[in-house]
């Protein structure tokens, strides 16, 4: 029979890449971690780790079980947190993942409201891209994920529930006022990570061209500075411009391109009281911020 402690150890070894670091994070001794791994191998009848020099490497079977173990451990920890806050909101912790533009605009206002209404409630924040935020939500690493998606994009996430907080326009950043995006079909573009570039490519694709991306940054401040310096053109959402707006460039709203901002939670309704309080505060904050 699988043991939760053994699964927690395997998940930690996979996450941190070594017995030594896993032991440190779990506050176990190294021999204790090795013992738990051996017991787990005996229980499953499968070789889960291989010795590589002074370190170890997960076998394919070990990697498979480690991925499932992370989900199981995360859900158990989330359940414990939910039980701790089920009675009232005088204590407890809610973990929230959000991208930079929402984390620097909607979230601070919501956090201030929560601090006044529920001073015993601890809000832990993580900056993550929506894809990573949803993965953390499914694994039980966070309780709420702030995500954005095109208005016509379907949600194919089993168990995930969305609360629509508001819409966010997309803007062209360039040196000239009242620019058209097609004026820059041959210019150099500034893009972010691979996932962030998909939105830029989609926007340009609807105007009949593929952007020539020569510079890369996910940092709001850096992108605006590069545009102002004439390094290239780019796009940013309205919330990013509300979070930081430096002089030296123009922002032109692109009609027909809007993100929908959602608060995502996991599992059957209703949400635990603490989670529901966070979502309510985010809804109120977004109603003001996303105008």
C-alpha positions in Angstrom: 0.0 0.0 0.0 1.3 3.5 -0.9 2.2 5.6 2.1 1.7 9.4 2.1 5.0 10.0 3.8 6.9 7.9 1.2 5.1 9.8 -1.6 6.0 13.1 0.0 9.7 12.0 0.1 9.6 10.9 -3.6 8.0 14.2 -4.7 10.6 16.2 -2.8 13.5 14.2 -4.3 12.0 14.8 -7.8 11.5 18.5 -7.1 14.9 19.2 -5.6 17.0 16.7 -7.6 18.9 15.1 -4.8 18.5 13.2 -1.5 20.5 15.8 0.3 18.3 18.7 -0.7 15.1 16.8 -0.2 16.2 15.8 3.3 17.0 19.5 4.1 13.6 20.7 2.8 11.7 18.0 4.7 13.8 18.3 7.8 14.8 14.6 7.6 18.2 13.0 7.8 19.6 11.7 4.5 19.5 8.0 5.7 15.8 8.6 6.6 15.0 9.8 3.0 16.9 6.8 1.5 14.9 4.5 3.9 11.6 5.9 2.8 12.6 5.5 -0.9 13.5 1.9 -0.3 10.2 1.2 1.5 8.3 2.8 -1.4 10.2 0.6 -3.9 9.3 -2.4 -1.9 5.7 -1.4 -1.7 5.4 -0.9 -5.5 7.7 -3.6 -6.6 9.3 -1.2 -9.0 12.8 0.4 -9.2 12.2 4.1 -8.7 15.7 5.6 -8.4 19.1 4.8 -9.9 22.5 5.6 -8.4 24.5 7.9 -10.7 27.9 8.6 -9.2 27.3 10.3 -5.9 23.8 11.3 -6.8 20.6 9.6 -8.0 18.3 9.8 -11.0 14.6 8.8 -11.2 13.7 5.9 -13.4 10.8 6.5 -15.9 8.6 4.7 -13.4 9.9 6.8 -10.6 9.3 10.0 -12.6 5.7 8.9 -13.3 5.0 8.1 -9.7 6.7 11.3 -8.6 4.4 13.4 -10.8 1.4 11.7 -9.3 2.8 12.0 -5.8 3.2 15.8 -6.2 -0.5 16.0 -7.1 -1.6 13.8 -4.2 0.6 15.5 -1.6 -0.6 18.9 -2.9 -4.2 18.0 -2.6 -3.8 16.6 0.9 -2.0 19.8 2.0 -4.7 21.9 0.4 -7.4 19.9 2.2 -5.7 20.4 5.5 -5.6 24.1 4.8 -9.2 24.2 3.9 -10.2 22.4 7.1 -8.2 24.8 9.1 -10.2 27.7 7.7 -13.6 26.1 7.4 -15.0 27.3 10.7 -14.1 31.0 10.4 -11.8 33.5 8.8 -9.8 34.5 11.9 -6.8 32.4 10.8 -5.5 30.5 7.8 -3.6 31.0 4.6 -4.6 31.3 1.0 -2.0 30.9 -1.7 -2.4 32.9 -4.9 -0.5 32.7 -8.2 -0.8 35.5 -10.8 1.2 37.0 -13.6 3.1 40.3 -13.2 0.5 42.7 -14.6 -2.3 41.4 -12.4 0.0 40.9 -9.4 1.0 44.6 -9.5 -2.5 46.0 -10.1 -5.5 44.0 -9.0 -3.9 41.9 -6.3 -2.5 44.7 -4.1 -5.9 46.4 -3.9 -7.5 43.0 -3.0 -4.8 42.3 -0.4 -5.4 45.7 1.3 -9.1 45.0 1.4 -8.5 41.5 2.9 -6.1 42.9 5.5 -8.8 45.3 6.7 -11.7 42.8 6.7 -9.8 39.6 7.8 -6.6 40.6 9.5 -5.9 37.0 10.6 -5.9 35.7 7.1 -2.5 35.3 5.5 -2.2 35.8 1.7 0.8 34.2 0.1 1.6 35.4 -3.4 3.5 33.8 -6.3 4.4 35.4 -9.7 3.6 32.8 -12.4 2.5 32.7 -16.0 -1.1 31.4 -16.2 0.0 28.0 -17.6 2.2 27.5 -14.6 -0.4 29.0 -12.2 -3.0 26.5 -13.4 -0.5 23.6 -13.0 0.1 24.8 -9.4 -3.6 25.0 -8.8 -4.2 21.4 -10.0 -1.3 20.1 -7.9 -2.6 21.9 -4.8 0.4 24.2 -4.6 -1.9 27.3 -4.6 -5.6 27.8 -3.8 -6.4 30.5 -6.4 -4.9 31.3 -9.8 -5.3 34.5 -11.6 -5.3 33.7 -15.4 -6.0 35.5 -18.6 -7.2 34.0 -21.9 -8.7 35.3 -25.2 -12.5 35.8 -25.0 -13.2 33.0 -27.4 -10.8 30.5 -25.9 -12.4 27.4 -24.4 -11.4 26.1 -20.9 -10.3 22.5 -21.1 -9.3 22.1 -17.4 -11.2 19.4 -15.6 -12.1 20.5 -12.0 -11.1 24.1 -12.6 -13.8 26.8 -12.0 -13.5 30.4 -13.3 -14.9 33.7 -12.0 -14.7 36.4 -14.7 -13.1 39.5 -13.1 -12.9 41.8 -16.1 -11.4 42.4 -19.5 -8.0 43.9 -20.4 -7.2 45.6 -23.7 -4.0 45.0 -25.7 -1.8 48.0 -26.8 0.8 48.5 -29.4 3.9 50.2 -28.0 5.9 52.3 -30.5 7.5 55.7 -30.9 4.8 57.2 -33.1 1.3 58.3 -31.9 -1.8 56.7 -33.5 0.3 54.0 -35.1 -1.2 51.0 -36.9 0.2 47.6 -36.2 0.6 47.0 -39.9 3.0 49.9 -40.1 5.5 47.6 -38.3 5.3 44.4 -40.3 8.9 44.7 -41.3 10.2 46.2 -38.0 12.1 44.5 -35.1 9.8 43.3 -32.3 10.3 42.7 -28.6 8.8 39.4 -27.4 8.7 37.6 -24.1 8.9 33.9 -23.3 7.7 31.3 -25.7 4.2 31.2 -24.2 3.9 35.0 -24.1 5.0 35.2 -27.7 2.0 33.2 -28.8 -0.3 36.2 -28.0 2.0 38.6 -29.9 2.1 36.2 -32.9 -1.7 35.8 -32.8 -2.3 39.6 -32.8 0.1 40.1 -35.7 -1.2 37.1 -37.5 -4.7 38.5 -37.6 -3.2 41.5 -39.5 -1.6 39.3 -42.0 2.1 39.1 -40.9 4.5 37.3 -38.6 6.5 39.5 -36.2 10.3 39.5 -36.5 11.2 39.0 -32.9 14.8 40.0 -32.2 14.7 40.9 -28.5 13.2 39.0 -25.6 12.0 40.1 -22.1 9.0 39.4 -19.8 9.8 42.4 -17.7 7.3 45.3 -18.1 9.8 47.9 -17.3 12.5 46.5 -19.6 10.1 46.2 -22.6 8.9 49.8 -22.3 12.5 51.0 -21.9 13.6 49.2 -25.1 10.7 50.6 -27.1 11.5 54.1 -25.8 15.1 53.6 -26.9 14.0 52.6 -30.4 15.2 49.0 -30.1 11.9 47.7 -31.4 8.1 47.7 -31.0 6.0 45.5 -28.8 2.6 44.9 -27.3 1.4 45.0 -23.6 -1.9 44.7 -21.9 -3.6 47.7 -20.3 -2.9 46.4 -16.8 0.8 46.4 -17.5 0.6 50.0 -18.5 -1.3 50.8 -15.3 1.4 49.1 -13.3 4.2 51.0 -14.9 4.2 53.7 -17.6 7.5 55.4 -18.5 7.7 58.4 -20.9 9.2 58.2 -24.4 6.8 56.0 -26.3 3.1 55.8 -27.3 0.5 53.2 -26.5 -2.2 52.6 -29.1 -5.1 50.3 -28.2 -5.7 47.5 -30.7 -9.4 47.1 -31.3 -10.8 43.6 -31.2 -8.1 42.2 -28.9 -9.0 41.8 -25.3 -7.9 39.4 -22.6 -10.4 38.1 -20.1 -9.1 38.0 -16.5 -10.4 35.1 -14.4 -9.9 33.9 -10.8 -9.6 30.1 -11.0 -10.2 27.7 -8.1 -10.2 23.9 -8.1 -12.7 21.3 -7.0 -16.4 21.1 -6.4 -18.2 24.2 -5.1 -18.5 25.9 -2.7 -15.0 27.3 -2.1 -13.7 27.2 1.5 -14.6 30.5 3.3 -11.0 31.9 3.1 -10.8 31.2 -0.6 -14.2 32.6 -1.2 -13.2 35.8 0.6 -10.1 36.2 -1.6 -12.1 35.7 -4.8 -14.6 38.3 -3.6 -11.9 40.8 -2.8 -10.3 40.2 -6.2 -13.7 40.7 -7.9 -14.1 44.1 -6.1 -10.6 45.2 -6.9 -10.9 44.2 -10.6 -14.1 46.1 -11.0 -12.2 49.3 -10.2 -8.8 48.4 -11.9 -10.2 47.0 -15.2 -12.3 50.1 -16.0 
